[in-house]
Amino acid sequence: MPAPLPSSEPAKKKSGLIPQKWKSAIIVPGVFLGIMVILQIIATFGSSAKVVAWGGIHPRQVNSLLDILTAPFIHGSWGHLLANAVPFLIFGFLLMVNGAKQFIAVTVVVWLVSGIGVWLLAGSNSVTVGASGIVFGWLAYLVVHGVFLRDFGKIALGVVLLLIWGGMFWGVLPKDPNISWQAHLFGAIGGVLAAWLVAKADGPRQPKQSKELPAY
């Protein structure tokens, strides 16, 4: 039998220096941040007060429940946005690297728990905006997820993040009336809750022991 001729089609090579998974992990939080920047530009050239009032959370007002979905995209100033931007991108990237499903699940839990906490407990006549609740939730998730999974690599990552950004957790205390400790506290609670749920769903599963018949 003659040997088969080699294929004339060149072997496909992976293009680019950055893995596709990393590209997605960069793009997704980048898109979220891009929306925040666009809204801040609109607020700058329009009326910041109107944008905040339109999309911010008004505590215990039923018609403001949907604002739980919009409030993290809106910021009171460029300084407010910039303070959230760097940790938002870093934590979002680290979360997205683990997969889109996990990113979506964790973000939904954090987003809702933080927003509902603000809606229930924020001061009367206040309006709460900003992505810091999401940032706190993502950080809390990344810090404790490895503990729930008993994964040394993830625990080590959590320790590093805690050493760098652990001071943020002082933001869960009611110190500054202009800072929403409710968003920070309930965001962190949402992150811990999400870590527990994800670990429960995706944790190591012990293989079932097969029952063997005794040998005679």
Rosetta blueprint (number, residue, H / E / L):
1 M L
2 P L
3 A L
4 P L
5 L L
6 P L
7 S L
8 S L
9 E L
10 P L
11 A L
12 K L
13 K L
14 K L
15 S L
16 G L
17 L L
18 I L
19 P L
20 Q H
21 K H
22 W H
23 K H
24 S H
25 A H
26 I H
27 I H
28 V H
29 P H
30 G H
31 V H
32 F H
33 L H
34 G H
35 I H
36 M H
37 V H
38 I H
39 L H
40 Q H
41 I H
42 I H
43 A H
44 T H
45 F H
46 G L
47 S L
48 S H
49 A H
50 K H
51 V H
52 V H
53 A H
54 W H
55 G H
56 G L
57 I E
58 H L
59 P L
60 R L
61 Q L
62 V H
63 N H
64 S H
65 L L
66 L L
67 D H
68 I H
69 L H
70 T H
71 A H
72 P H
73 F H
74 I L
75 H L
76 G L
77 S L
78 W H
79 G H
80 H H
81 L H
82 L H
83 A H
84 N H
85 A H
86 V H
87 P H
88 F H
89 L H
90 I H
91 F H
92 G H
93 F H
94 L H
95 L H
96 M H
97 V L
98 N L
99 G L
100 A H
101 K H
102 Q H
103 F H
104 I H
105 A H
106 V H
107 T H
108 V H
109 V H
110 V H
111 W H
112 L H
113 V H
114 S H
115 G H
116 I H
117 G H
118 V H
119 W H
120 L H
121 L H
122 A L
123 G L
124 S L
125 N L
126 S L
127 V L
128 T E
129 V L
130 G L
131 A L
132 S H
133 G H
134 I H
135 V H
136 F H
137 G H
138 W H
139 L H
140 A H
141 Y H
142 L H
143 V H
144 V H
145 H H
146 G H
147 V H
148 F H
149 L H
150 R L
151 D L
152 F H
153 G H
154 K H
155 I H
156 A H
157 L H
158 G H
159 V H
160 V H
161 L H
162 L H
163 L H
164 I H
165 W H
166 G H
167 G H
168 M H
169 F H
170 W H
171 G H
172 V H
173 L L
174 P L
175 K L
176 D L
177 P L
178 N L
179 I L
180 S L
181 W H
182 Q H
183 A H
184 H H
185 L H
186 F H
187 G H
188 A H
189 I H
190 G H
191 G H
192 V H
193 L H
194 A H
195 A H
196 W H
197 L H
198 V H
199 A H
200 K H
201 A H
202 D H
203 G L
204 P L
205 R L
206 Q L
207 P L
208 K L
209 Q L
210 S L
211 K L
212 E L
213 L L
214 P L
215 A L
216 Y L
